[in-house]
Amino acid sequence: MDDDLPRPKGDAASLLAKESLDAYSVDELNERIQQLESEIVRIVAHRDKARAHRVAADALFGKGGDAADGGTVTEKPPTRPGLDRR
């Protein structure tokens, strides 16, 4: 999955952190803060949804480990007759 790949170093958050704020007015800075706070709320909601999805998948498939720390697979996946050719 592409979601598992590391993020590029020049992602949007990194670029925002490097941007000079000197040219912005107080009103523009307040607007930017509001937009960033809204983005944080969106990210936290997505993270929580992903975490809940992971916990549900771990419960369904009996995976050992804590979903919050990524857990570890301790068992080999079951083989499927006719599909696993080694």
N, C-alpha and C positions, 0 to 999 in steps of 0.2 A: 504494500500500500504506500502511496505517496505521503500519507500522513505520518508515517514512521521515519521519514527522512529528516535529517537535521535541517533546521531553518537556515537560510542564507544569512550571512553576517549583516547584510544591508537591508534587513527587513524594515517595515514602516516604523516600528517602535524605536529601533536604533537610530533611524534617520531623524525622527522627531526629537530625540534626546540630544542630538548634536546641533540642532538648529538654534541659531541665535535668536533671542526673543527681544532684542533691543528695538527693533522696528515696530513692534506691536504697541498699540494704545492700551490703556487700562480696560476699555470696553472689549477690545479684541482679545485680550488675555482672559477676561472673564468668560467670554464666549468659548474660547479654546478649552478652558478648564471645564466648563459644562459639557462640551463634546467629549472630552477625555473621561470625565466621570461616567457619562452614559456608556462609553465603550468599555470601561471597567465593569460596569454592571452586566453588560452583554457577555463579556468574557467569563466572569464568575458564573453566570447562569449556564453557559456552555460547558465550563469545567465541571460544574456540579452534575449536569446531565450526563456527561461522559463518565464521571465517577460512578453514578448510579447504574449506568448501563454496564460498566465493568463489574460491579458488585453482583448484578443480576446474572451476568454471563458466568461469573465464577461460581455462583450458587447453582446454576443450572448444570454446569459441566463438572462440578465438584472439584474445582481447582483449589489447591491449598495455597495459603499465603494471604496477606492482607492487600486488598485492592488499593489502598491509599499509598502503599509503598511499592506498588508494581507487582508484588507477589512473585513466586517462582514456581515453575512447573516441576513437580517431583515425580510424576509418573510418565511412562511412555504412552503416547496416544494409542487407542485400540486399533488393531488391524482390521481391515475389511476384506474378507475373502474374495479373491478374484480381482481386487483393485490394487493391492499391495504386492508388487513384484520386485523382489530384491534378489 
